[in-house]
């Protein structure tokens, strides 16, 4: 089982006081054969975004908890996605990483990237799923997506990874 973490939630996943949903995601990542998939531009973004990720990463790499995908392969796929020019987000490198690695779970609070990741034109067989703590625009103000909800639990339970 594996996942991709977007740089915009690195502080949640790897920070000192994560919200409950991020804490459960990190616990999930640390158990069993689960892995974080990184590579290319996203790895650099995560390192820049989170000192805690920079601390966690080397040990995770050594223990097999983090898999670094070949940067050249991710960059080549990124350029291909850019040439097609149909994505909503400014994150073709994240889509490329998913395509190259086979990871189908993304933790992100970026709505455009979430839409692209769920779009079968980019992530298919199986379709991409997004784990998020972003507040839904249509949700009542009292709904707190940082809580660990049944939707979060289901995403972690169903996730598979070919690498």
Backbone as numpy.savetxt, mean C-alpha at the origin, in Angstrom:
# Nx Ny Nz CAx CAy CAz Cx Cy Cz
1.14 -13.51 1.66 0.30 -12.34 1.66 1.19 -11.10 1.66
0.83 -10.10 0.86 1.65 -8.90 0.81 0.80 -7.67 0.52
1.40 -6.52 0.77 0.69 -5.26 0.60 1.69 -4.17 0.23
1.13 -3.08 -0.24 1.88 -1.87 -0.55 1.36 -0.79 0.39
2.26 0.01 0.94 1.88 1.14 1.78 2.26 2.41 1.04
1.29 3.28 0.81 1.54 4.57 0.17 2.25 5.48 1.16
3.07 6.38 0.65 3.82 7.29 1.52 2.90 8.18 2.35
1.68 8.43 1.88 0.80 9.33 2.62 0.25 8.72 3.91
0.47 7.44 4.15 0.05 6.81 5.40 1.23 6.18 6.15
2.44 6.44 5.71 3.62 5.87 6.38 3.66 6.27 7.85
3.30 7.51 8.14 3.30 7.98 9.53 2.29 7.22 10.38
1.19 6.77 9.77 0.19 6.00 10.50 0.71 4.59 10.78
1.24 3.93 9.78 1.65 2.53 9.89 2.90 2.38 10.74
3.88 3.25 10.53 5.18 3.09 11.18 5.41 4.07 12.32
4.46 4.95 12.60 4.63 5.98 13.62 4.49 5.45 15.04
4.77 6.33 15.99 4.76 5.98 17.40 3.35 5.80 17.98
2.38 6.54 17.47 1.02 6.43 18.02 0.02 6.25 16.87
0.02 5.06 16.29 -0.86 4.81 15.14 -2.33 4.75 15.55
-3.22 5.14 14.64 -4.65 4.91 14.90 -4.90 3.40 14.92
-6.00 2.96 15.52 -6.26 1.52 15.66 -6.18 0.73 14.35
-6.72 1.26 13.26 -6.69 0.52 12.00 -5.26 0.36 11.49
-4.43 1.39 11.66 -3.03 1.29 11.24 -2.26 0.33 12.14
-2.57 0.35 13.42 -1.91 -0.56 14.36 -2.21 -2.02 13.99
-3.47 -2.32 13.65 -3.84 -3.68 13.25 -3.17 -4.06 11.94
-3.06 -3.11 11.02 -2.38 -3.37 9.75 -0.92 -3.74 10.02
-0.25 -2.97 10.88 1.15 -3.25 11.20 1.29 -4.60 11.89
0.39 -4.91 12.81 0.41 -6.22 13.48 0.24 -7.34 12.46
-0.69 -7.15 11.52 -0.91 -8.12 10.45 0.37 -8.32 9.64
1.02 -7.20 9.32 2.25 -7.25 8.53 3.36 -8.01 9.25
3.43 -7.89 10.54 4.48 -8.50 11.33 4.28 -10.00 11.56
3.06 -10.50 11.37 2.76 -11.92 11.64 2.97 -12.79 10.41
3.40 -14.00 10.64 3.43 -15.02 9.61 4.22 -14.64 8.38
3.68 -14.99 7.23 4.39 -14.81 5.96 3.96 -13.54 5.22
3.46 -12.57 5.94 3.04 -11.31 5.30 4.26 -10.46 4.99
4.15 -9.70 3.88 5.28 -8.89 3.44 4.81 -7.53 2.93
5.66 -6.56 3.12 5.47 -5.25 2.52 6.28 -5.25 1.23
5.66 -4.81 0.15 6.33 -4.74 -1.15 6.70 -3.28 -1.41
7.97 -3.04 -1.71 8.45 -1.70 -2.01 9.33 -1.77 -3.25
9.67 -0.61 -3.76 10.59 -0.58 -4.90 10.51 0.74 -5.63
11.61 1.11 -6.24 11.65 2.31 -7.05 11.32 3.56 -6.27
10.55 4.43 -6.89 10.21 5.73 -6.32 9.47 5.60 -4.99
8.61 4.59 -4.84 7.86 4.46 -3.59 8.79 4.20 -2.41
9.81 3.42 -2.58 10.76 3.18 -1.49 11.39 4.50 -1.04
11.78 5.31 -1.99 12.37 6.62 -1.65 11.35 7.51 -0.95
10.10 7.50 -1.41 9.05 8.30 -0.77 8.81 7.85 0.67
8.77 6.55 0.90 8.57 6.03 2.26 9.72 6.43 3.17
10.93 6.34 2.68 12.10 6.72 3.48 12.07 8.21 3.81
11.65 9.03 2.85 11.57 10.48 3.08 10.42 10.84 4.02
9.33 10.09 3.95 8.12 10.42 4.71 8.17 9.98 6.17
8.97 8.97 6.48 8.87 8.39 7.82 10.22 7.93 8.37
10.72 8.62 9.39 11.92 8.13 10.06 11.71 6.74 10.67
10.47 6.48 11.11 10.17 5.16 11.69 10.25 4.06 10.63
9.85 4.37 9.40 10.01 3.40 8.32 11.49 3.15 8.07
12.29 4.21 8.07 13.73 4.06 7.86 14.35 3.16 8.92
13.83 3.21 10.14 14.32 2.34 11.21 13.85 0.91 11.04
12.59 0.75 10.63 11.98 -0.58 10.49 12.51 -1.32 9.26
12.73 -0.62 8.18 13.03 -1.21 6.89 14.20 -2.17 6.82
15.39 -1.80 7.31 16.54 -2.72 7.18 16.31 -4.08 7.85
15.77 -4.07 9.07 15.51 -5.34 9.76 14.42 -6.11 9.04
13.41 -5.40 8.53 12.32 -6.06 7.80 12.85 -6.70 6.52
13.77 -6.03 5.86 14.38 -6.58 4.65 15.13 -7.86 4.97
15.91 -7.84 6.03 16.69 -9.02 6.43 15.80 -10.19 6.85
14.69 -9.90 7.50 13.81 -10.96 7.99 12.82 -11.45 6.93
12.79 -10.80 5.76 11.86 -11.19 4.71 10.50 -10.55 4.84
10.33 -9.62 5.76 9.05 -8.92 5.93 8.85 -7.84 4.88
9.95 -7.43 4.26 9.87 -6.41 3.21 10.60 -6.94 1.98
9.93 -6.89 0.86 10.48 -7.33 -0.41 10.71 -6.10 -1.28
11.93 -5.93 -1.76 12.23 -4.82 -2.66 12.25 -5.35 -4.09
11.36 -4.80 -4.90 11.22 -5.21 -6.30 12.23 -4.43 -7.13
12.74 -5.06 -8.17 13.75 -4.46 -9.05 13.30 -3.08 -9.54
14.10 -2.08 -9.25 13.78 -0.70 -9.58 13.63 -0.47 -11.09
14.47 -1.13 -11.88 14.40 -0.95 -13.35 13.09 -1.48 -13.91
12.65 -2.61 -13.38 11.40 -3.19 -13.86 10.20 -2.30 -13.49
10.22 -1.77 -12.27 9.13 -0.87 -11.83 9.16 0.41 -12.66
10.34 0.95 -12.90 10.44 2.19 -13.68 9.98 1.98 -15.12
10.33 0.86 -15.73 9.88 0.59 -17.10 8.36 0.52 -17.15
7.76 -0.15 -16.20 6.29 -0.25 -16.17 5.67 1.12 -15.87
6.32 1.91 -15.01 5.83 3.27 -14.71 5.77 4.10 -15.99
6.82 4.03 -16.78 6.85 4.79 -18.03 5.76 4.34 -18.99
5.50 3.06 -19.02 4.43 2.52 -19.87 3.07 3.07 -19.42
2.82 3.10 -18.13 1.56 3.62 -17.59 1.43 5.10 -17.91
2.52 5.85 -17.77 2.50 7.28 -18.09 2.17 7.52 -19.55
2.75 6.70 -20.44 2.48 6.86 -21.88 1.01 6.63 -22.21
0.38 5.69 -21.49 -1.04 5.43 -21.73 -1.89 6.60 -21.29
-1.45 7.34 -20.27 -2.06 8.60 -19.87 -3.50 8.57 -19.41
-3.99 7.49 -18.84 -5.40 7.43 -18.45 -5.62 7.36 -16.94
-4.57 7.51 -16.14 -4.75 7.41 -14.70 -5.21 8.75 -14.12
-5.89 8.68 -12.99 -6.36 9.87 -12.28 -5.31 10.42 -11.32
-4.53 9.52 -10.75 -3.58 9.91 -9.70 -2.25 10.37 -10.29
-1.40 10.84 -9.40 -0.02 11.18 -9.79 0.94 10.11 -9.26
0.45 8.86 -9.20 1.22 7.76 -8.63 1.35 6.55 -9.56
1.78 6.76 -10.82 1.90 5.60 -11.70 2.92 4.59 -11.17
3.89 5.04 -10.37 4.90 4.14 -9.81 4.30 3.15 -8.82
3.22 3.53 -8.13 2.56 2.61 -7.20 1.79 1.55 -7.99
1.11 1.96 -9.04 0.41 1.00 -9.90 1.41 0.05 -10.55
2.53 0.61 -11.00 3.57 -0.22 -11.63 4.12 -1.25 -10.64
4.34 -0.83 -9.41 4.84 -1.75 -8.38 3.85 -2.90 -8.17
2.56 -2.58 -8.13 1.55 -3.63 -7.97 1.54 -4.57 -9.17
1.64 -4.03 -10.36 1.64 -4.86 -11.55 2.86 -5.79 -11.59
4.02 -5.26 -11.25 5.25 -6.05 -11.30 5.29 -7.10 -10.19
4.86 -6.72 -9.00 4.98 -7.61 -7.84 3.81 -8.57 -7.67
2.65 -8.19 -8.18 1.45 -9.00 -7.95 0.72 -8.63 -6.68
1.21 -7.64 -5.93 0.52 -7.18 -4.71 -0.84 -6.60 -5.09
-1.86 -6.97 -4.35 -3.21 -6.50 -4.67 -3.88 -5.79 -3.51
-3.13 -5.47 -2.47 -3.65 -4.71 -1.34 -2.80 -3.46 -1.18
-3.47 -2.31 -1.14 -2.81 -1.02 -0.98 -3.38 -0.33 0.24
-2.52 0.17 1.11 -2.94 1.03 2.21 -2.65 2.45 1.78
-3.70 3.24 1.58 -3.55 4.62 1.12 -4.76 5.43 1.50
-4.56 6.74 1.69 -5.66 7.66 1.90 -5.82 8.62 0.72
-5.17 8.33 -0.38 -5.25 9.14 -1.60 -6.42 8.62 -2.44
-7.46 9.43 -2.58 -8.66 9.00 -3.28 -8.39 8.67 -4.75
-7.63 9.51 -5.45 -7.35 9.24 -6.86 -6.55 7.95 -7.04
-5.55 7.75 -6.19 -4.77 6.51 -6.27 -5.66 5.31 -5.94
-6.51 5.45 -4.95 -7.44 4.36 -4.60 -8.32 4.00 -5.78
-8.84 5.01 -6.47 -9.68 4.76 -7.65 -8.89 4.04 -8.74
-7.67 4.50 -9.00 -6.83 3.84 -10.00 -6.51 2.40 -9.60
-6.21 2.18 -8.33 -5.83 0.84 -7.86 -6.99 -0.15 -7.98
-8.20 0.35 -7.84 -9.38 -0.52 -7.97 -9.82 -0.70 -9.42
-9.26 0.08 -10.32 -9.63 0.05 -11.74 -9.02 -1.19 -12.40
-9.86 -2.04 -12.94 -9.40 -3.30 -13.54 -8.50 -3.09 -14.75
-8.48 -1.90 -15.32 -7.54 -1.63 -16.42 -6.10 -1.66 -15.94
-5.90 -1.39 -14.65 -4.54 -1.34 -14.10 -4.22 -2.53 -13.22
-5.14 -2.89 -12.33 -4.90 -3.97 -11.39 -6.05 -4.97 -11.53
-5.72 -6.15 -12.06 -6.74 -7.15 -12.33 -6.17 -8.54 -12.02
-7.07 -9.45 -11.83 -6.74 -10.87 -11.71 -5.80 -11.19 -10.55
-6.19 -10.93 -9.32 -7.46 -10.34 -8.87 -7.40 -8.81 -8.85
-8.56 -8.22 -8.70 -8.70 -6.78 -8.66 -8.03 -6.22 -7.40
-7.52 -4.99 -7.51 -6.88 -4.34 -6.38 -7.88 -3.95 -5.31
-7.45 -4.04 -4.07 -8.25 -3.66 -2.90 -7.49 -2.58 -2.13
-8.24 -1.67 -1.50 -7.63 -0.56 -0.80 -8.05 -0.55 0.67
-7.07 -0.53 1.52 -7.22 -0.42 2.97 -7.01 1.06 3.27
-7.99 1.70 3.87 -7.88 3.14 4.06 -8.42 3.57 5.41
-7.90 4.68 5.89 -8.43 5.32 7.09 -8.98 6.70 6.73
-9.09 6.96 5.44 -9.66 8.22 4.96 -11.14 8.26 5.28
-11.61 9.41 5.72 -13.03 9.57 6.00 -13.80 9.64 4.69
-14.81 8.82 4.56 -15.68 8.80 3.38 -16.48 10.09 3.34
-16.47 10.75 2.19 -17.21 12.01 2.05 -18.70 11.84 2.34
-19.25 10.66 2.08 -20.68 10.43 2.27 -21.03 9.86 3.65
-20.02 9.62 4.45 -20.25 9.02 5.76 -20.69 10.08 6.77
-21.46 9.68 7.76 -21.83 10.63 8.81 -20.58 11.08 9.57
-20.58 12.32 10.08 -19.40 12.84 10.77 -18.92 11.97 11.93
-19.81 11.23 12.55 -19.42 10.41 13.70 -18.64 9.16 13.30
-18.68 8.78 12.02 -17.98 7.57 11.60 -16.48 7.82 11.58
-15.76 7.02 12.30 -14.32 7.15 12.43 -13.64 6.00 11.70
-13.06 6.27 10.55 -12.41 5.22 9.76 -11.04 4.84 10.28
-10.56 5.54 11.31 -9.29 5.14 11.90 -9.49 3.97 12.87
-10.75 3.70 13.25 -11.05 2.51 14.05 -10.83 1.28 13.19
-10.50 0.16 13.82 -10.37 -1.09 13.08 -11.77 -1.64 12.85
-12.23 -1.60 11.62 -13.60 -1.96 11.27 -13.62 -3.35 10.62
-14.80 -3.88 10.47 -14.95 -5.20 9.84 -14.44 -5.18 8.40
-14.56 -4.04 7.72 -14.04 -3.95 6.34 -12.52 -4.08 6.34
-11.85 -3.49 7.32 -10.40 -3.63 7.44 -10.04 -5.10 7.69
-10.74 -5.71 8.63 -10.47 -7.11 8.98 -10.61 -8.02 7.76
-11.66 -7.79 6.99 -11.91 -8.62 5.80 -10.81 -8.44 4.75
-10.35 -7.22 4.55 -9.27 -6.99 3.59 -7.99 -7.74 4.00
-7.69 -7.74 5.28 -6.49 -8.43 5.74 -6.65 -9.93 5.69
-7.85 -10.41 5.90 -8.11 -11.85 5.88 -8.01 -12.42 4.46
-8.43 -11.67 3.46 -8.52 -12.19 2.10 -7.30 -11.97 1.24
-6.39 -11.14 1.66 -5.27 -10.75 0.83 -4.33 -11.94 0.54
-3.94 -12.09 -0.71 -2.94 -13.09 -1.10 -1.87 -12.39 -1.93
-0.72 -13.02 -2.03 0.40 -12.42 -2.76 1.21 -13.52 -3.42
1.55 -13.35 -4.68 2.29 -14.40 -5.39 3.79 -14.43 -5.09
4.33 -13.43 -4.41 5.79 -13.44 -4.17 6.12 -13.77 -2.73
